[in-house]
């Protein structure tokens, strides 16, 4: 990635526009927003990963932190609930609990 987070964000936004189903780009974009302390966009972006994606736990952990940092405690609780109810081992079966809720702030493809 580039030294400038804004440049990284531009490239990653282009990537998710080209392939909205490419979860690694959504994760990278969300983590870049998070590192840039843009917590609203981080939370929204990280919500695009499907619950069955191998990186969903990481995404919801950061999503929970992002919501927490913006004072959206209910949304943070939902994100952390998904993380806390997931199997301990990678690929360890079905998810339990409430599951993930869709992004609340934006629809897919909206920037």
KARA-V583665 format. One record per backbone hydrogen bond with DSSP energy under -1.0 kcal/mol. CO is the residue of the C=O (numbers start at 1). NH is the residue of the N-H. If there is no record, write none. Layout:
co=[CO/CO]
nh=[NH/NH]
This chain:
co=[4/5/6/7/8/9/10/11/12/13/14/15/19/21/22/22/23/24/25/26/27/28/29/30/31/32/33/34/37/38/39/40/41/42/43/45/46/50/53/55/56/57/58/59/60/61/62/63/64/65/66/67/68/71/72/73/74/75/76/77/78/79/80/81/89/107]
nh=[8/9/10/11/12/13/14/15/16/17/18/19/22/23/25/26/27/28/29/30/31/32/33/34/35/36/38/37/39/42/43/44/45/46/47/48/49/53/56/59/60/61/62/63/64/65/66/67/68/69/70/72/71/73/76/77/78/79/80/81/82/83/84/85/92/110]
